[in-house]
């Protein structure tokens, strides 16, 4: 018999104040999983970047559009999925090329670079209605 994963799902309007709500949920999960402060810092920064990108770049701060956040965990991992309802199709390869050519001086893309370096898994998908980021951190 396999173990069931634990999950929390939420959604909210595209307002940056809701990033803090997501961090509070993450702090709750930190206590459950007994995540150390150094690892939690990496996860928290990654979550903030992904949600802020969904609000600002995906939904363009449009309060009629929602951001969906899902936390899934077991003792060995924490997975986070962030989805927006933006209309524009984002080309991740173009963003990564810009990061590589400009490095940290680029005005866009630093969040993706941070997420890729702090998380064990990073996936970006363009959907029919919006974009989705999947991040995962392996836990010891």
N, C-alpha and C positions, 0 to 999 in steps of 0.2 A: 504494500500500500504506500503510495507516494504522499509526501507532505504537501499540504496546501500552502500556497504563498499568502502572505498578508498584503493587503492593498488599501490605499486611501485614494479616492478620486475627488477632484474639486474643479470648479470652473468659476471664472469671474470676469468682470468687465475689463477692458484694456486700460487700466489705470495703474501706474507704477506703485501706488500704495499697497496693492494686493501682493506685491513681491514679498513684503514683510509677513503677510499671512502664510504664504508658502514656506517661509523660513521657520515660522513657529511650528508648523506641522513637521518639518524636517527635524527640528529640535526635539519634538516628541518622539520621533522615530530613533533619534540618536540615543535617547535614554533607554528605549526598548532594546536596541542592539548593542548598547554599551560601546559606541564608537568613540575613539580617542579624539582629543581636541585637534591634533594635526590633520588627521583624516577628515574630520568634520569640516575644518576650514576649507579644504579642497572641494568637498562636496557642496558646501554652502555657496562658495564663490561660483562654482559651475552652475548651480541652480539659479542663482541671481542673474547670471549672464544669459542663460537660456530664456528665462521668463522675460527679462527686460528686452531681449531681442524680439521675442514674440509680440510684445506690446508695441515697441517702437518701430521696428522694421517690418514685422509681419502684418500687424493690424494697424499700423500707422497712427497709434493713439486714438483710434476710433472707438468711442465708448459703446457703440452698438455691436461691436465685435467682441467675441469672447476668447479667453485663453483657457485651455484645458490642461490640468496638471494631474499626473497620476504617479503615485509612489507604490512600488511593489518590492517586497523584501522577503528574504529568508535570512537565516543566521550567516550565510556565506556571501550574500550580495545585497546591494541596494540598487534598484533600477528606477529611473525617473523618465517619464515621457511628458513632453511639453508640446502642445499643438496650438496653432493660431488659426484664424479664419481669413488671413490676408489673400488678396487676389493676385498679387504679383508672383511670378515664378522666380524663385531665387536660384541662381547658379552657384552652387557651393564651390565648384572648381575655379570660377572667376574670383571669388572671394579669397580662396587659398592662394591663388597666383598673386593677387594684390598684396597679401600678407607677406609672401616670400620675397617680393620685390621691394617692399617698403619696410618690412619688419615691424617693430613696435611703434614706428612713427605713423603708421596708417591710421586714419580716423575711424575706419570700420574694420571689423574682422578680428580684433584683439580678443573678444569674448570667445570666439570659436577656437582660437589658438590656446586660450587658457583652459577651456573645457577639454580639448584634445590632450593637453599635457597632464591635467589633473585626474581625468577619469580613465578607467580601463577600457571602456567601450564608448564609442561615439558614432551615431548614425544620424544622417539628415535625409529627410524624404520630402519631396514636393507631392502634395496630395491634390485631389480635384478641387478641394476648397481649403487652401491654406498649406502650411508647412508643419512638419513634425520633427522634433529632436528626441532621440533616445540616448540616454546616458546610463552607464552602469559602473558601479564601483564594487570590486571584490573586497570582502571583509575577512579579516583574519580571526 
